[in-house]
């Protein structure tokens, strides 16, 4: 194998490694931290650690991919290979941008207009758990099943604004 072919192969593996690392940095926390999915403590801790270091790692991957692309363009004259290298680098850079987006704000948005009904009108299974709040003469019960999706319920109980969460 000629030196040029070895360099091209090395670059391909380099770019694939950056793509996998970038995709994993975005995908792993999304996989772990989902509504209605049980998370183990180690798994959740790992996902939160990835979220903490992800912007730095993704930034380094993007810089390396761009530097590698500049080097590859000088080495490779083929149009198809240049396009593939540019697309791969574009994906690495896109993952770097996505690492700065907090998708959990979209997934776990607060319920700003909760609907309420009396206990006689509501159908709750006997095994359903609720989060109960009593202030003054008013009381509310928020089904955990509902809060599990939103994680936050904004409400006013007896004239006092509250946030119910767990």
Backbone as a printed PyTorch tensor [residue, N CA C, xyz], in Angstrom:
tensor([[[  0.8650,  -1.1770,   0.0000],
         [  0.0000,   0.0000,   0.0000],
         [  0.9030,   1.2280,   0.0000]],

        [[  0.6330,   2.1260,  -0.8930],
         [  1.4470,   3.3280,  -1.0250],
         [  1.2120,   4.2510,   0.1610]],

        [[  2.1590,   5.1790,   0.3810],
         [  2.0670,   6.1110,   1.5010],
         [  0.8140,   6.9610,   1.4400]],

        [[  0.4320,   7.3830,   0.2540],
         [ -0.7690,   8.2140,   0.0920],
         [ -2.0270,   7.4320,   0.4660]],

        [[ -2.0780,   6.1810,   0.0540],
         [ -3.2420,   5.3520,   0.3710],
         [ -3.3280,   5.0950,   1.8720]],

        [[ -2.1690,   4.8900,   2.5200],
         [ -2.1660,   4.6930,   3.9800],
         [ -2.6510,   5.9520,   4.6980]],

        [[ -2.2320,   7.1120,   4.2340],
         [ -2.6730,   8.3670,   4.8560],
         [ -4.1810,   8.5510,   4.6900]],

        [[ -4.7050,   8.2070,   3.5110],
         [ -6.1460,   8.3240,   3.2770],
         [ -6.9210,   7.3740,   4.1860]],

        [[ -6.4230,   6.1450,   4.3320],
         [ -7.0710,   5.1780,   5.2100],
         [ -7.0100,   5.6430,   6.6620]],

        [[ -5.8770,   6.1610,   7.0730],
         [ -5.7290,   6.6720,   8.4450],
         [ -6.6970,   7.8310,   8.6770]],

        [[ -6.8200,   8.7130,   7.6880],
         [ -7.7580,   9.8310,   7.8270],
         [ -9.1900,   9.3180,   7.9360]],

        [[ -9.5400,   8.3100,   7.1290],
         [-10.8920,   7.7520,   7.1850],
         [-11.1970,   7.2280,   8.5820]],

        [[-10.2720,   6.4840,   9.1640],
         [-10.4890,   5.9580,  10.5190],
         [-10.5280,   7.0870,  11.5440]],

        [[ -9.7110,   8.1000,  11.3470],
         [ -9.6970,   9.2650,  12.2270],
         [-11.0650,   9.9570,  12.2100]],

        [[-11.6100,  10.1870,  11.0190],
         [-12.9010,  10.8560,  10.8950],
         [-14.0330,   9.9800,  11.4420]],

        [[-13.9860,   8.6890,  11.1830],
         [-15.0040,   7.7750,  11.7140],
         [-14.9730,   7.7770,  13.2400]],

        [[-13.7910,   7.7860,  13.8240],
         [-13.6610,   7.8300,  15.2890],
         [-14.2730,   9.1140,  15.8380]],

        [[-13.9910,  10.2480,  15.1870],
         [-14.5730,  11.5130,  15.6280],
         [-16.0940,  11.5060,  15.4830]],

        [[-16.5880,  10.9170,  14.4030],
         [-18.0400,  10.8220,  14.2020],
         [-18.6960,   9.9830,  15.2910]],

        [[-18.1150,   8.8460,  15.6030],
         [-18.6880,   7.9640,  16.6250],
         [-18.6570,   8.6550,  17.9880]],

        [[-17.5430,   9.2810,  18.3270],
         [-17.4380,   9.9760,  19.6180],
         [-18.4420,  11.1180,  19.6950]],

        [[-18.5820,  11.8830,  18.6260],
         [-19.5270,  13.0030,  18.6040],
         [-20.9670,  12.5230,  18.6970]],

        [[-21.2970,  11.4940,  17.9400],
         [-22.6650,  10.9630,  17.9690],
         [-22.9830,  10.3680,  19.3390]],

        [[-22.0450,   9.6690,  19.9340],
         [-22.2740,   9.0720,  21.2520],
         [-22.4690,  10.1430,  22.3130]],

        [[-21.7370,  11.2360,  22.2140],
         [-21.8860,  12.3210,  23.1820],
         [-23.2710,  12.9360,  23.1710]],

        [[-23.9140,  12.9360,  22.0340],
         [-25.2760,  13.4680,  21.9330],
         [-26.3030,  12.3660,  22.2120]],

        [[-26.0840,  11.1750,  21.6770],
         [-27.0920,  10.1150,  21.7380],
         [-27.1970,   9.4300,  23.1030]],

        [[-26.0780,   9.2060,  23.7790],
         [-26.1400,   8.4420,  25.0300],
         [-27.0130,   9.1090,  26.0900]],

        [[-26.8210,  10.3980,  26.3840],
         [-27.7270,  11.0180,  27.3710],
         [-29.1860,  11.0080,  26.9210]],

        [[-29.4260,  11.1870,  25.6260],
         [-30.8030,  11.1440,  25.1320],
         [-31.4220,   9.7750,  25.3390]],

        [[-30.6260,   8.7390,  25.1590],
         [-31.1220,   7.3790,  25.3580],
         [-31.4280,   7.1230,  26.8330]],

        [[-30.5430,   7.5610,  27.7030],
         [-30.6950,   7.2680,  29.1340],
         [-31.8020,   8.1070,  29.7670]],

        [[-31.7930,   9.4080,  29.5090],
         [-32.7020,  10.3180,  30.2010],
         [-33.9320,  10.5320,  29.3180]],

        [[-34.8950,   9.6450,  29.4490],
         [-36.1320,   9.7080,  28.6830],
         [-37.3170,   9.6360,  29.6390]],

        [[-38.4220,  10.2670,  29.2590],
         [-39.6180,  10.0950,  30.0870],
         [-40.0740,   8.6330,  30.0500]],

        [[-40.5560,   8.1610,  31.1660],
         [-41.1310,   6.8190,  31.2970],
         [-40.1290,   5.7000,  31.0560]],

        [[-38.8500,   5.9970,  31.1770],
         [-37.8270,   4.9540,  31.0580],
         [-37.0880,   4.8780,  32.3800]],

        [[-36.9750,   3.6800,  32.9110],
         [-36.2740,   3.4960,  34.1770],
         [-34.7790,   3.6960,  33.9450]],

        [[-34.1620,   4.4860,  34.8250],
         [-32.7200,   4.7030,  34.7560],
         [-32.0880,   4.1770,  36.0350]],

        [[-31.0210,   3.4320,  35.8840],
         [-30.2540,   2.9910,  37.0390],
         [-29.3690,   4.1320,  37.5260]],

        [[-28.9540,   4.1120,  38.7880],
         [-28.1540,   5.2180,  39.3230],
         [-26.8130,   5.3970,  38.6100]],

        [[-26.1490,   4.2980,  38.2650],
         [-24.8610,   4.4080,  37.5550],
         [-25.0560,   4.9220,  36.1380]],

        [[-26.0770,   4.4050,  35.4980],
         [-26.3800,   4.8160,  34.1250],
         [-26.7190,   6.3110,  34.0770]],

        [[-27.5300,   6.7630,  35.0130],
         [-27.9000,   8.1730,  35.0720],
         [-26.6890,   9.0360,  35.4070]],

        [[-25.8650,   8.5970,  36.3460],
         [-24.6530,   9.3490,  36.6980],
         [-23.7240,   9.4690,  35.4930]],

        [[-23.6010,   8.3910,  34.7230],
         [-22.7500,   8.4210,  33.5280],
         [-23.3140,   9.3960,  32.4930]],

        [[-24.6250,   9.3670,  32.2870],
         [-25.2440,  10.2770,  31.3160],
         [-25.0650,  11.7330,  31.7420]],

        [[-25.2170,  12.0120,  33.0270],
         [-25.0380,  13.3780,  33.5180],
         [-23.5780,  13.8150,  33.4080]],

        [[-22.6470,  12.8950,  33.6230],
         [-21.2240,  13.2100,  33.4480],
         [-20.9210,  13.5230,  31.9870]],

        [[-21.5060,  12.7510,  31.0780],
         [-21.3270,  13.0090,  29.6460],
         [-21.8520,  14.3970,  29.2940]],

        [[-23.0030,  14.7660,  29.8390],
         [-23.5750,  16.0910,  29.5710],
         [-22.6330,  17.1950,  30.0550]],

        [[-21.9720,  16.9650,  31.1820],
         [-21.0580,  17.9760,  31.7370],
         [-19.8420,  18.1920,  30.8450]],

        [[-19.2460,  17.1190,  30.3500],
         [-18.0110,  17.2440,  29.5660],
         [-18.2590,  17.3300,  28.0600]],

        [[-19.4790,  17.0680,  27.6600],
         [-19.8040,  16.9800,  26.2290],
         [-19.4290,  18.2250,  25.4200]],

        [[-19.7320,  19.4420,  25.8580],
         [-19.3780,  20.5970,  25.0230],
         [-17.8780,  20.6980,  24.7420]],

        [[-17.0600,  20.3650,  25.7220],
         [-15.6110,  20.4390,  25.5210],
         [-15.1500,  19.3500,  24.5560]],

        [[-15.6140,  18.1340,  24.7860],
         [-15.2240,  17.0060,  23.9240],
         [-15.7170,  17.2350,  22.4970]],

        [[-16.9620,  17.6700,  22.3600],
         [-17.5150,  17.9150,  21.0200],
         [-16.7570,  19.0480,  20.3190]],

        [[-16.3780,  20.0730,  21.0650],
         [-15.6020,  21.1760,  20.4780],
         [-14.2510,  20.7020,  19.9810]],

        [[-13.5820,  19.8740,  20.7910],
         [-12.2890,  19.3210,  20.3780],
         [-12.4590,  18.4480,  19.1380]],

        [[-13.5150,  17.6290,  19.1180],
         [-13.7830,  16.7780,  17.9380],
         [-13.9960,  17.6380,  16.6970]],

        [[-14.7460,  18.7220,  16.8340],
         [-15.0130,  19.5960,  15.6880],
         [-13.7280,  20.2490,  15.1820]],

        [[-12.9000,  20.7310,  16.1040],
         [-11.6290,  21.3570,  15.7010],
         [-10.7320,  20.3400,  15.0040]],

        [[-10.6420,  19.1410,  15.5700],
         [ -9.8270,  18.0970,  14.9410],
         [-10.3790,  17.7070,  13.5690]],

        [[-11.6930,  17.6140,  13.4550],
         [-12.2990,  17.2530,  12.1630],
         [-12.0250,  18.3310,  11.1170]],

        [[-12.1530,  19.5950,  11.5030],
         [-11.8800,  20.6850,  10.5560],
         [-10.4050,  20.7190,  10.1530]],

        [[ -9.5150,  20.5170,  11.1070],
         [ -8.0780,  20.4770,  10.7870],
         [ -7.7770,  19.2810,   9.8810]],

        [[ -8.3720,  18.1300,  10.2020],
         [ -8.1730,  16.9480,   9.3700],
         [ -8.7120,  17.1470,   7.9630]],

        [[ -9.8600,  17.8350,   7.8530],
         [-10.4300,  18.1050,   6.5290],
         [ -9.5130,  19.0080,   5.7110]],

        [[ -8.9550,  20.0310,   6.3350],
         [ -8.0260,  20.9230,   5.6220],
         [ -6.8170,  20.1360,   5.1270]],

        [[ -6.2980,  19.2580,   5.9690],
         [ -5.1540,  18.4290,   5.5710],
         [ -5.5530,  17.4870,   4.4360]],

        [[ -6.7450,  16.8750,   4.5470],
         [ -7.1950,  15.9000,   3.5600],
         [ -7.4290,  16.5540,   2.2040]],

        [[ -7.9410,  17.7620,   2.1890],
         [ -8.2000,  18.4400,   0.9200],
         [ -6.9100,  18.6930,   0.1510]],

        [[ -5.8300,  18.9210,   0.8660],
         [ -4.5410,  19.1030,   0.1800],
         [ -4.0280,  17.7780,  -0.3630]],

        [[ -4.3480,  16.6810,   0.3150],
         [ -3.8710,  15.3600,  -0.0590],
         [ -4.7130,  14.7440,  -1.1750]],

        [[ -6.0150,  14.8740,  -1.0890],
         [ -6.9440,  14.1780,  -1.9820],
         [ -7.4590,  15.1160,  -3.0640]],

        [[ -7.4480,  14.6490,  -4.2930],
         [ -7.9570,  15.4390,  -5.4220],
         [ -9.3080,  14.9280,  -5.9160]],

        [[ -9.7080,  13.7410,  -5.4800],
         [-10.9640,  13.1660,  -5.9520],
         [-12.1760,  13.9030,  -5.3890]],

        [[-13.1140,  14.2080,  -6.2440],
         [-14.3020,  14.9690,  -5.8410],
         [-15.1650,  14.1830,  -4.8510]],

        [[-15.3960,  12.9030,  -5.1290],
         [-16.2410,  12.0810,  -4.2650],
         [-15.6450,  11.9750,  -2.8590]],

        [[-14.3470,  11.7480,  -2.7700],
         [-13.6930,  11.6220,  -1.4700],
         [-13.7530,  12.9500,  -0.7000]],

        [[-13.5790,  14.0560,  -1.3890],
         [-13.6570,  15.3650,  -0.7340],
         [-15.0700,  15.6280,  -0.2110]],

        [[-16.0650,  15.2510,  -0.9920],
         [-17.4610,  15.4530,  -0.5630],
         [-17.7480,  14.6080,   0.6790]],

        [[-17.3410,  13.3370,   0.6710],
         [-17.5690,  12.4670,   1.8260],
         [-16.8580,  13.0110,   3.0740]],

        [[-15.6320,  13.4650,   2.8920],
         [-14.8890,  14.0140,   4.0270],
         [-15.5630,  15.2760,   4.5550]],

        [[-16.0740,  16.1060,   3.6650],
         [-16.7560,  17.3360,   4.0830],
         [-18.0650,  17.0220,   4.7930]],

        [[-18.8170,  16.0550,   4.2850],
         [-20.0780,  15.6620,   4.9310],
         [-19.8010,  15.0840,   6.3220]],

        [[-18.8050,  14.2220,   6.4390],
         [-18.4490,  13.6590,   7.7420],
         [-18.0480,  14.7430,   8.7260]],

        [[-17.2470,  15.6870,   8.2730],
         [-16.8380,  16.8010,   9.1270],
         [-18.0430,  17.6620,   9.4900]],

        [[-18.9540,  17.8370,   8.5520],
         [-20.1780,  18.6010,   8.8340],
         [-21.0040,  17.9570,   9.9380]],

        [[-21.0790,  16.6250,   9.9230],
         [-21.8170,  15.9230,  10.9820],
         [-21.1320,  16.1050,  12.3390]],

        [[-19.8130,  16.0180,  12.3620],
         [-19.0920,  16.2180,  13.6240],
         [-19.3720,  17.6280,  14.1510]],

        [[-19.3400,  18.6280,  13.2740],
         [-19.6120,  20.0130,  13.6880],
         [-21.0770,  20.1750,  14.1160]],

        [[-21.9950,  19.5000,  13.4390],
         [-23.4090,  19.5720,  13.8220],
         [-23.6200,  18.9780,  15.2170]],

        [[-22.9490,  17.8680,  15.5170],
         [-23.0510,  17.2860,  16.8580],
         [-22.4840,  18.2390,  17.9050]],

        [[-21.4200,  18.9730,  17.5360],
         [-20.8480,  19.9510,  18.4670],
         [-21.8590,  21.0490,  18.7790]],

        [[-22.5940,  21.4910,  17.7760],
         [-23.6270,  22.5110,  18.0030],
         [-24.7660,  21.9220,  18.8320]],

        [[-25.1990,  20.7160,  18.4950],
         [-26.2900,  20.0700,  19.2290],
         [-25.9440,  19.8250,  20.6920]],

        [[-24.6640,  19.6940,  20.9970],
         [-24.2720,  19.4490,  22.3850],
         [-24.5690,  20.6520,  23.2730]],

        [[-24.8090,  21.8070,  22.6740],
         [-25.1280,  23.0160,  23.4460],
         [-26.6320,  23.2430,  23.5780]],

        [[-27.4400,  22.3690,  22.9800],
         [-28.8980,  22.4970,  23.0500],
         [-29.4030,  21.6080,  24.1850]],

        [[-30.1760,  22.1810,  25.0810],
         [-30.7480,  21.4070,  26.1850],
         [-32.0970,  20.8580,  25.7370]],

        [[-32.0710,  19.6470,  25.1920],
         [-33.3020,  19.0440,  24.6780],
         [-34.2780,  18.6940,  25.7840]],

        [[-33.7870,  18.5980,  27.0210],
         [-34.6610,  18.2420,  28.1260],
         [-35.6500,  19.3620,  28.4330]],

        [[-35.3240,  20.5910,  28.0410],
         [-36.2880,  21.6730,  28.1910],
         [-37.4890,  21.4540,  27.2710]],

        [[-37.2680,  20.7850,  26.1510],
         [-38.3590,  20.4710,  25.2350],
         [-39.1040,  19.2220,  25.6920]],

        [[-38.3630,  18.2470,  26.2160],
         [-38.9800,  16.9910,  26.6380],
         [-39.7590,  17.1420,  27.9340]],

        [[-39.2170,  17.8960,  28.8850],
         [-39.8130,  18.0180,  30.2110],
         [-40.3010,  19.4420,  30.4420]],

        [[-41.1680,  19.9000,  29.6080],
         [-41.6790,  21.2620,  29.7650],
         [-42.7440,  21.3010,  30.8660]],

        [[-42.8010,  22.4170,  31.5910],
         [-43.8040,  22.5020,  32.6530],
         [-45.2140,  22.5740,  32.0860]],

        [[-46.1550,  22.0410,  32.8340],
         [-47.5640,  22.1270,  32.4690],
         [-48.0750,  23.4650,  33.0160]],

        [[-48.1390,  24.4610,  32.1600],
         [-48.4810,  25.8160,  32.6000],
         [-49.9750,  26.0020,  32.8460]],

        [[-50.7850,  25.1470,  32.2860],
         [-52.2420,  25.2700,  32.4360],
         [-52.8370,  23.9220,  32.8430]],

        [[-52.5460,  23.4910,  34.0700],
         [-53.0840,  22.1920,  34.4820],
         [-54.6030,  22.2470,  34.5970]],

        [[-55.2180,  21.1500,  34.2740],
         [-56.6730,  21.0330,  34.3960],
         [-56.9930,  20.3290,  35.7040]],

        [[-58.0210,  20.8270,  36.3830],
         [-58.3760,  20.2490,  37.6690],
         [-59.8310,  19.8170,  37.6540]],

        [[-60.1000,  18.8010,  38.4450],
         [-61.4670,  18.2970,  38.6060],
         [-61.5970,  17.7900,  40.0410]],

        [[-62.8180,  17.7000,  40.4820],
         [-63.0340,  17.1800,  41.8380],
         [-62.7200,  15.6970,  41.8630]],

        [[-62.4810,  15.1780,  43.0440],
         [-62.1210,  13.7700,  43.2000],
         [-63.2230,  12.8490,  42.6810]],

        [[-64.4660,  13.3110,  42.7360],
         [-65.5740,  12.4900,  42.2460],
         [-65.5520,  12.3700,  40.7180]],

        [[-64.9870,  13.3600,  40.0360],
         [-64.9710,  13.3610,  38.5650],
         [-63.7410,  12.6710,  37.9800]],

        [[-62.7450,  12.4390,  38.7880],
         [-61.4780,  11.9110,  38.2930],
         [-61.4390,  10.4010,  38.4450]],

        [[-60.8930,   9.7470,  37.4370],
         [-60.7140,   8.2990,  37.4940],
         [-59.2400,   8.0220,  37.7730]],

        [[-58.9510,   7.6670,  39.0120],
         [-57.5910,   7.3340,  39.4230],
         [-57.6140,   5.9060,  39.9490]],

        [[-56.6710,   5.1170,  39.4750],
         [-56.5570,   3.7490,  39.9660],
         [-56.1950,   3.7730,  41.4490]],

        [[-56.6720,   2.7950,  42.1950],
         [-56.3450,   2.7590,  43.6360],
         [-54.8440,   2.6990,  43.9100]],

        [[-54.0640,   2.1530,  42.9690],
         [-52.6170,   2.0450,  43.1660],
         [-51.8480,   3.2840,  42.7160]],

        [[-52.5290,   4.2370,  42.0670],
         [-51.8430,   5.4490,  41.6120],
         [-51.3660,   6.2720,  42.7950]],

        [[-50.1640,   6.7850,  42.6780],
         [-49.6100,   7.6540,  43.7050],
         [-49.8520,   9.1010,  43.2930]],

        [[-50.0420,   9.9620,  44.3000],
         [-50.2580,  11.3810,  44.0430],
         [-49.3440,  12.1980,  44.9470]],

        [[-49.0450,  13.3910,  44.5070],
         [-48.3410,  14.3690,  45.3170],
         [-49.4040,  15.3390,  45.8050]],

        [[-49.5980,  15.4220,  47.1130],
         [-50.6790,  16.2240,  47.6820],
         [-50.1270,  17.5090,  48.2900]],

        [[-50.8740,  18.5940,  48.0830],
         [-50.5230,  19.8980,  48.6390],
         [-51.7760,  20.4790,  49.2740]],

        [[-51.6380,  20.9760,  50.5160],
         [-52.7550,  21.6360,  51.1830],
         [-52.2520,  22.9550,  51.7430]],

        [[-52.8910,  24.0360,  51.3020],
         [-52.5810,  25.3680,  51.7980],
         [-53.8970,  26.0240,  52.1970]],

        [[-53.9950,  26.4650,  53.4130],
         [-55.2260,  27.0920,  53.8780],
         [-56.3890,  26.1370,  53.7550]],

        [[-57.4080,  26.5750,  53.0150],
         [-58.6090,  25.7490,  52.8400],
         [-58.6080,  24.9710,  51.5290]],

        [[-57.5720,  25.1280,  50.7340],
         [-57.5090,  24.4560,  49.4270],
         [-56.5230,  23.2970,  49.4540]],

        [[-56.8540,  22.2950,  48.6930],
         [-55.9650,  21.1320,  48.5670],
         [-55.9250,  20.6910,  47.1180]],

        [[-54.7920,  20.1590,  46.7150],
         [-54.6310,  19.6260,  45.3630],
         [-53.9040,  18.2870,  45.4720]],

        [[-54.1750,  17.4180,  44.5180],
         [-53.4490,  16.1550,  44.3960],
         [-53.0260,  16.0290,  42.9360]],

        [[-51.7340,  15.8630,  42.7250],
         [-51.1770,  15.7630,  41.3730],
         [-50.7330,  14.3210,  41.1530]],

        [[-51.3270,  13.6310,  40.1940],
         [-50.9170,  12.2390,  39.9370],
         [-49.4570,  12.1840,  39.4870]],

        [[-48.7120,  11.2870,  40.0960],
         [-47.2960,  11.1200,  39.7500],
         [-47.1580,  10.7610,  38.2710]],

        [[-48.1150,  10.0330,  37.7460],
         [-48.0700,   9.6530,  36.3360],
         [-48.0450,  10.8860,  35.4330]],

        [[-48.7680,  11.9310,  35.8060],
         [-48.7730,  13.1760,  35.0410],
         [-47.4810,  13.9410,  35.2670]],

        [[-47.0550,  14.0190,  36.5180],
         [-45.8330,  14.7570,  36.8210],
         [-44.6180,  14.0660,  36.1990]],

        [[-44.6600,  12.7540,  36.0380],
         [-43.5270,  12.0260,  35.4580],
         [-43.2040,  12.5290,  34.0620]],

        [[-44.1980,  12.9940,  33.3390],
         [-43.9210,  13.5150,  32.0010],
         [-43.4300,  14.9540,  32.0740]],

        [[-44.1370,  15.7890,  32.8010],
         [-43.8020,  17.2140,  32.8300],
         [-42.7210,  17.5450,  33.8510]],

        [[-42.6590,  16.8140,  34.9320],
         [-41.7320,  17.0200,  36.0420],
         [-42.0200,  18.2870,  36.8310]],

        [[-42.7810,  19.1960,  36.2710],
         [-43.1000,  20.4450,  36.9610],
         [-44.5660,  20.7830,  36.6880]],

        [[-45.2930,  21.0970,  37.7470],
         [-46.6600,  21.5910,  37.6030],
         [-46.7170,  22.9580,  38.2710]],

        [[-47.0320,  23.9870,  37.5030],
         [-47.2340,  25.3280,  38.0450],
         [-48.7040,  25.4660,  38.4200]],

        [[-48.9750,  25.9530,  39.6130],
         [-50.3540,  26.0480,  40.0710],
         [-50.4640,  27.1720,  41.0990]],

        [[-51.6950,  27.5120,  41.4210],
         [-51.9960,  28.4520,  42.4970],
         [-52.9370,  27.7330,  43.4500]],

        [[-52.5080,  27.5910,  44.7050],
         [-53.3090,  26.9170,  45.7240],
         [-53.6100,  27.9350,  46.8210]],

        [[-54.8910,  28.1810,  47.0290],
         [-55.3450,  29.1370,  48.0400],
         [-54.6740,  30.5070,  47.8530]],

        [[-54.5400,  30.9110,  46.5910],
         [-53.9710,  32.2160,  46.2700],
         [-52.4540,  32.2780,  46.2960]],

        [[-51.7750,  31.1460,  46.5660],
         [-50.3170,  31.1140,  46.6460],
         [-49.7820,  30.3670,  45.4140]],

        [[-48.9190,  31.0130,  44.5840],
         [-48.3150,  30.3000,  43.4600],
         [-47.3530,  29.2250,  43.9730]],

        [[-47.4770,  28.0330,  43.4170],
         [-46.5900,  26.9290,  43.8140],
         [-46.0580,  26.2250,  42.5730]],

        [[-45.0170,  25.4610,  42.7910],
         [-44.5000,  24.5630,  41.7770],
         [-44.4620,  23.1870,  42.4140]],

        [[-45.1990,  22.2540,  41.8420],
         [-45.1860,  20.8730,  42.3380],
         [-44.2230,  20.0810,  41.4670]],

        [[-43.2670,  19.4370,  42.0990],
         [-42.2860,  18.6350,  41.3790],
         [-41.7380,  17.5690,  42.3140]],

        [[-40.9620,  16.6710,  41.7620],
         [-40.2890,  15.6700,  42.5960],
         [-38.9710,  15.3160,  41.9770]]])
